[in-house]
């Protein structure tokens, strides 16, 4: 299973093409639209969320509510394109018009300068339009299809916020997956800690007032993945490695950890590894989950817990200094419309990229031309390992 996205931030549309989804899997556009609308929420978002209402159009691969087994194409139209036709249109334009909104001042922290050097663009709008986090809407659409598959296979997933601007949410290990989904959905900053919620919002307001931006830490929690998914045999099939790569591929993400993560470096081995137990009802399980549901690149059957570190958005209302690539003079970097804090929205994006990697790993391990065959194969596998 794989997917490809296309589209620019202020272009006509975003397109996602997904290949490898089993035939006869239930799928309707509402499954995808729910995820897209969740991505647009969150305290600290900019004005663009009031302009764009991301809704998907399924243009192939689905008939009468079921997948066909052929590639699925999804389209998200950009409502704001009507204001950008002469700037982002595909047709040739005269020299006067081409001078509109030309970007020659790379913004620190963005792909602007590196992309211009790589592709030879003198107008860095050619870079920033594609490197924009707007592209994550197309990835959420792909992840929503994967989430639908996982749900039908008894696997649930939830993304939420652990930290914003140094404000930490308290850990509550008693919460079920349903609790996490409901509490985070009701929170403006998508956190599970009501006390931290108000402090996070105040911190965002302060940063916005000062023309600054904030980053944070998001966490994805997964229940229902059977043990032994992934591989210890080949480095590129270790599932935790794939998830780590997918998370860091999200705009502004700079780090990943599983379970207690970097804390493991400060503990003794006896305080890190999870002891193994067994009972007749559920089979093998761990007495703790410090390793976040992974050992040897494979799932343990325990909840998967993965955190991602998101840096502050580099587009600032009080721009940092940069150098004009035409004049080589020092200027204030150009300002594009942006958010003071996108961490709550990023938690939704992370949830969906993790979902895609989990679904992809399952399809690699089990027969999957027909969804009913995949579902039965995973059921039989669960029964086999329970009594192993």
C-alpha positions as CSV (number, residue, x, y, z in Angstrom):
1,X,0.0,0.0,0.0
2,X,1.3,3.4,-0.9
3,X,0.1,6.9,-1.7
4,X,1.1,10.0,-3.6
5,X,0.0,13.6,-3.0
6,X,0.0,16.5,-5.4
7,X,-0.9,20.2,-5.2
8,X,0.2,23.6,-3.9
9,X,-0.9,25.6,-1.0
10,X,-2.8,28.2,-3.0
11,X,-3.3,26.0,-6.1
12,X,-6.6,24.6,-7.5
13,X,-6.7,21.5,-5.4
14,X,-4.9,18.8,-3.4
15,X,-4.9,15.3,-4.8
16,X,-4.2,12.0,-3.1
17,X,-3.9,8.7,-5.0
18,X,-3.8,5.5,-2.8
19,X,-2.8,2.2,-4.2
20,X,-3.2,-1.2,-2.5
21,X,-6.4,-0.9,-0.6
22,X,-8.3,-4.3,-0.5
23,X,-11.4,-4.7,-2.5
24,X,-14.9,-4.7,-0.9
25,X,-13.8,-2.5,2.1
26,X,-16.6,-0.2,3.3
27,X,-15.6,3.5,2.6
28,X,-17.7,6.6,2.3
29,X,-16.5,10.2,1.9
30,X,-17.8,11.0,5.4
31,X,-15.1,8.8,6.8
32,X,-12.5,11.1,5.3
33,X,-14.3,14.4,5.8
34,X,-14.5,13.9,9.5
35,X,-10.7,13.7,9.7
36,X,-10.2,16.7,7.4
37,X,-12.4,18.9,9.5
38,X,-10.7,17.7,12.7
39,X,-7.3,18.8,11.2
40,X,-8.7,22.4,10.7
41,X,-9.6,22.8,14.4
42,X,-7.5,23.9,17.3
43,X,-6.7,27.0,19.3
44,X,-4.1,29.1,17.7
45,X,-5.0,28.5,14.0
46,X,-4.8,31.3,11.5
47,X,-7.5,32.9,9.4
48,X,-7.1,30.5,6.5
49,X,-9.1,27.9,8.5
50,X,-12.1,30.3,8.1
51,X,-11.6,30.5,4.4
52,X,-11.0,26.8,3.5
53,X,-13.5,24.1,4.4
54,X,-11.7,20.9,3.5
55,X,-14.1,18.4,2.1
56,X,-13.1,15.5,-0.1
57,X,-14.4,14.3,-3.5
58,X,-13.7,10.6,-4.2
59,X,-13.1,10.4,-7.9
60,X,-12.1,6.8,-8.4
61,X,-11.6,3.4,-6.7
62,X,-14.9,3.4,-4.8
63,X,-18.4,2.3,-6.0
64,X,-21.6,2.3,-4.0
65,X,-19.8,2.6,-0.7
66,X,-17.1,-0.1,-1.2
67,X,-13.6,-0.1,-2.5
68,X,-12.9,-1.7,-5.9
69,X,-9.3,-2.8,-5.3
70,X,-8.1,-0.3,-7.9
71,X,-6.3,3.0,-7.0
72,X,-8.4,5.4,-5.0
73,X,-8.2,9.1,-6.0
74,X,-9.2,11.9,-3.6
75,X,-9.6,15.6,-4.4
76,X,-9.7,18.5,-1.9
77,X,-10.6,21.7,-3.7
78,X,-9.0,25.0,-2.6
79,X,-11.8,27.5,-2.2
80,X,-9.3,30.4,-2.0
81,X,-7.8,29.7,-5.4
82,X,-10.1,32.3,-7.1
83,X,-8.0,35.0,-5.4
84,X,-4.7,33.4,-6.6
85,X,-5.5,32.5,-10.2
86,X,-3.1,35.0,-11.8
87,X,-0.4,34.1,-9.2
88,X,-0.7,30.3,-9.2
89,X,-2.3,29.6,-12.5
90,X,-0.7,27.2,-15.0
91,X,-0.9,29.3,-18.1
92,X,1.9,31.6,-19.2
93,X,1.7,35.3,-18.1
94,X,3.3,38.5,-19.1
95,X,6.3,40.0,-17.2
96,X,4.2,42.6,-15.3
97,X,1.9,40.1,-13.8
98,X,4.7,37.7,-13.0
99,X,6.1,40.3,-10.6
100,X,3.1,40.0,-8.3
101,X,3.9,38.2,-5.0
102,X,7.4,37.1,-6.1
103,X,9.4,35.8,-3.1
104,X,13.1,36.6,-3.1
105,X,13.6,36.7,0.7
106,X,13.9,33.2,2.2
107,X,12.3,32.7,5.6
108,X,14.5,31.1,8.3
109,X,13.3,27.7,9.2
110,X,11.5,27.1,5.9
111,X,12.3,25.1,2.8
112,X,12.6,28.3,0.8
113,X,16.3,28.7,0.3
114,X,17.3,25.1,0.2
115,X,14.5,24.4,-2.3
116,X,15.6,27.3,-4.5
117,X,19.2,26.1,-4.5
118,X,18.1,22.6,-5.4
119,X,15.7,23.4,-8.2
120,X,17.1,26.8,-9.4
121,X,14.0,28.8,-8.6
122,X,14.6,32.6,-8.5
123,X,11.0,33.0,-7.2
124,X,10.8,31.0,-4.0
125,X,7.0,30.9,-4.2
126,X,7.7,27.8,-6.4
127,X,9.1,26.2,-3.2
128,X,7.0,27.5,-0.4
129,X,3.7,26.7,-2.1
130,X,4.5,22.9,-2.1
131,X,6.5,22.8,1.1
132,X,3.6,24.4,3.0
133,X,1.9,22.4,5.7
134,X,-1.3,22.7,3.6
135,X,0.0,19.4,1.9
136,X,-0.8,17.6,5.2
137,X,-4.5,17.8,4.3
138,X,-3.8,15.3,1.5
139,X,-2.0,13.1,3.8
140,X,-4.8,13.2,6.4
141,X,-7.1,12.0,3.6
142,X,-4.9,9.0,2.9
143,X,-4.6,8.3,6.6
144,X,-8.4,8.5,7.0
145,X,-8.8,5.6,4.5
146,X,-6.2,3.7,6.6
147,X,-8.0,4.5,9.8
148,X,-11.3,3.2,8.3
149,X,-9.5,-0.1,7.6
150,X,-8.0,-0.3,11.0
151,X,-11.4,0.3,12.7
152,X,-13.0,-2.5,10.8
153,X,-10.1,-4.7,12.0
154,X,-10.7,-3.8,15.6
155,X,-7.8,-1.3,15.9
156,X,-8.4,2.2,17.2
157,X,-6.2,5.2,17.3
158,X,-6.1,8.6,18.9
159,X,-3.8,11.7,18.6
160,X,-3.6,14.4,21.2
161,X,-1.4,17.1,22.7
162,X,1.1,16.4,25.5
163,X,2.9,19.8,25.6
164,X,2.6,23.3,24.2
165,X,5.2,26.0,24.8
166,X,6.6,24.3,27.9
167,X,3.2,23.6,29.4
168,X,3.0,19.8,30.1
169,X,-0.2,17.8,30.4
170,X,-0.3,15.4,33.3
171,X,-0.2,11.7,32.5
172,X,-3.4,9.7,33.2
173,X,-2.8,6.0,32.4
174,X,-6.3,5.0,33.4
175,X,-7.9,6.6,30.4
176,X,-9.3,4.2,27.8
177,X,-8.9,4.8,24.0
178,X,-12.6,6.0,24.0
179,X,-11.8,8.4,26.8
180,X,-8.8,9.8,25.0
181,X,-10.8,10.3,21.8
182,X,-13.7,12.1,23.5
183,X,-11.6,14.3,25.9
184,X,-9.2,15.4,23.2
185,X,-12.0,16.1,20.8
186,X,-13.7,18.4,23.3
187,X,-10.5,20.3,24.1
188,X,-9.6,23.5,22.1
189,X,-6.0,22.5,22.3
190,X,-6.7,18.7,22.0
191,X,-5.2,17.8,25.4
192,X,-6.3,15.3,28.0
193,X,-5.5,17.5,30.9
194,X,-8.2,20.1,31.7
195,X,-5.9,22.1,34.0
196,X,-3.1,22.3,31.4
197,X,-5.7,23.2,28.7
198,X,-6.2,26.7,30.1
199,X,-2.5,27.3,30.6
200,X,-1.8,26.2,27.0
201,X,-4.4,28.6,25.7
202,X,-3.0,31.5,27.7
203,X,0.5,30.6,26.5
204,X,-0.7,30.7,22.8
205,X,-2.4,34.1,23.4
206,X,0.8,35.5,24.8
207,X,2.8,34.3,21.9
208,X,0.3,35.6,19.3
209,X,0.2,39.0,21.0
210,X,4.0,39.2,20.6
211,X,4.0,38.0,17.0
212,X,5.6,34.7,17.9
213,X,4.8,31.0,17.5
214,X,4.9,27.9,19.7
215,X,5.7,24.2,19.2
216,X,5.0,21.3,21.4
217,X,4.7,17.5,21.8
218,X,1.9,15.3,20.4
219,X,1.2,11.7,21.2
220,X,-0.6,8.9,19.3
221,X,-2.1,6.0,21.2
222,X,-3.2,2.8,19.5
223,X,-5.1,-0.2,20.9
224,X,-5.8,-3.5,19.1
225,X,-2.7,-4.1,17.1
226,X,-1.8,-7.8,17.3
227,X,1.7,-8.8,18.4
228,X,4.4,-9.6,15.8
229,X,3.5,-7.0,13.2
230,X,6.7,-5.6,11.6
231,X,10.0,-7.4,11.3
232,X,13.3,-8.0,13.1
233,X,14.8,-9.5,10.0
234,X,15.2,-6.4,7.7
235,X,16.1,-2.9,8.9
236,X,13.7,-1.3,6.5
237,X,10.7,-3.4,7.7
238,X,11.0,-2.5,11.4
239,X,7.6,-1.0,12.0
240,X,8.7,1.5,14.7
241,X,11.4,2.7,12.3
242,X,8.7,3.3,9.6
243,X,6.5,5.1,12.0
244,X,9.4,7.3,13.2
245,X,10.2,8.2,9.6
246,X,6.5,9.0,8.8
247,X,6.2,11.3,11.9
248,X,9.4,13.2,11.1
249,X,8.1,13.7,7.5
250,X,5.4,15.9,8.9
251,X,6.2,19.6,8.5
252,X,8.0,21.0,11.5
253,X,8.5,17.7,13.3
254,X,12.0,17.2,14.6
255,X,11.9,14.2,16.9
256,X,10.2,10.9,17.8
257,X,10.1,8.6,20.8
258,X,8.2,5.5,21.8
259,X,7.0,4.8,25.3
260,X,9.3,6.4,27.8
261,X,11.6,7.3,24.9
262,X,14.7,9.3,25.8
263,X,14.0,8.8,29.5
264,X,15.3,5.2,28.9
265,X,18.8,6.7,28.6
266,X,18.6,7.8,32.2
267,X,17.3,4.6,33.8
268,X,18.7,1.2,34.6
269,X,17.7,-1.7,32.4
270,X,15.5,-3.2,35.1
271,X,13.5,0.1,35.0
272,X,13.1,0.1,31.2
273,X,12.2,-3.4,29.9
274,X,8.7,-4.8,30.2
275,X,8.2,-8.1,32.0
276,X,6.2,-10.8,30.2
277,X,3.1,-12.6,31.5
278,X,0.5,-14.9,30.1
279,X,-3.1,-15.9,30.9
280,X,-5.6,-18.1,29.1
281,X,-7.9,-15.3,28.2
282,X,-5.6,-12.9,26.4
283,X,-2.4,-14.8,25.9
284,X,0.9,-13.0,26.3
285,X,1.1,-9.5,27.7
286,X,3.5,-7.1,29.3
287,X,3.2,-6.0,33.0
288,X,4.2,-2.5,31.9
289,X,4.5,-0.6,28.6
290,X,7.7,1.5,28.9
291,X,8.7,0.5,25.4
292,X,5.5,1.8,23.9
293,X,4.3,-1.4,22.3
294,X,7.5,-2.3,20.4
295,X,10.3,-4.8,20.8
296,X,12.7,-5.7,18.0
297,X,10.9,-3.6,15.4
298,X,7.7,-5.5,16.0
299,X,4.5,-4.9,17.9
300,X,4.1,-6.5,21.3
301,X,0.3,-6.4,21.4
302,X,0.4,-3.7,24.1
303,X,-0.9,-0.2,23.2
304,X,1.4,1.6,20.8
305,X,2.5,5.0,22.3
306,X,4.5,7.3,20.1
307,X,5.4,11.0,20.7
308,X,6.4,13.6,18.2
309,X,8.2,16.9,18.8
310,X,7.0,19.8,16.7
311,X,9.1,23.0,16.5
312,X,7.4,26.4,16.5
313,X,6.1,27.4,13.0
314,X,8.8,29.5,11.4
315,X,6.5,31.9,9.7
316,X,6.4,34.8,12.3
317,X,4.5,38.1,12.4
318,X,7.7,39.6,13.7
319,X,10.0,38.1,11.0
320,X,13.6,37.1,11.5
321,X,16.4,38.5,9.4
322,X,17.3,37.0,6.1
323,X,19.1,37.8,2.8
324,X,17.5,38.7,-0.5
325,X,18.8,36.3,-3.1
326,X,18.7,39.0,-5.8
327,X,20.4,41.9,-4.0
328,X,22.2,39.9,-1.3
329,X,21.1,42.6,1.2
330,X,19.8,41.8,4.6
331,X,16.0,42.2,5.0
332,X,13.3,41.1,7.3
333,X,12.0,37.8,6.0
334,X,8.7,38.0,4.1
335,X,5.5,37.1,6.1
336,X,3.0,34.6,4.9
337,X,-0.4,34.0,6.5
338,X,0.2,31.5,9.3
339,X,-0.8,30.1,12.7
340,X,0.5,31.1,16.1
341,X,0.3,27.4,17.1
342,X,-0.6,24.4,15.0
343,X,0.2,21.7,17.5
344,X,-3.4,20.6,18.1
345,X,-3.9,20.3,14.3
346,X,-0.5,18.5,14.0
347,X,-1.7,15.9,16.5
348,X,-4.4,15.0,14.0
349,X,-1.9,14.8,11.2
350,X,0.4,12.6,13.2
351,X,-2.5,10.3,14.1
352,X,-3.2,9.8,10.4
353,X,0.4,9.2,9.2
354,X,0.8,6.6,12.0
355,X,-2.5,4.9,11.0
356,X,-1.3,4.6,7.4
357,X,2.0,2.9,8.5
358,X,0.0,0.4,10.7
359,X,-2.4,-0.4,7.9
360,X,0.5,-0.8,5.4
361,X,2.3,-3.2,7.7
362,X,-0.8,-5.4,8.1
363,X,-1.3,-5.6,4.3
364,X,2.3,-6.7,3.9
365,X,1.9,-9.5,6.4
366,X,-1.6,-10.9,5.5
367,X,-3.4,-11.7,2.2
368,X,-5.4,-8.7,1.2
369,X,-6.9,-8.7,-2.3
370,X,-10.3,-8.9,-0.6
371,X,-11.1,-7.2,2.7
372,X,-13.1,-10.2,4.0
373,X,-10.1,-12.5,3.5
374,X,-7.8,-9.9,5.3
375,X,-10.2,-9.7,8.2
376,X,-10.5,-13.4,8.6
377,X,-6.7,-13.9,8.3
378,X,-6.0,-11.4,11.1
379,X,-8.7,-13.0,13.3
380,X,-7.2,-16.4,12.8
381,X,-3.7,-15.0,13.6
382,X,-4.9,-13.4,16.8
383,X,-6.4,-16.8,17.9
384,X,-3.2,-18.6,17.0
385,X,-0.8,-16.3,19.0
386,X,-3.2,-16.2,22.0
387,X,-2.8,-19.9,22.5
388,X,0.9,-20.1,21.3
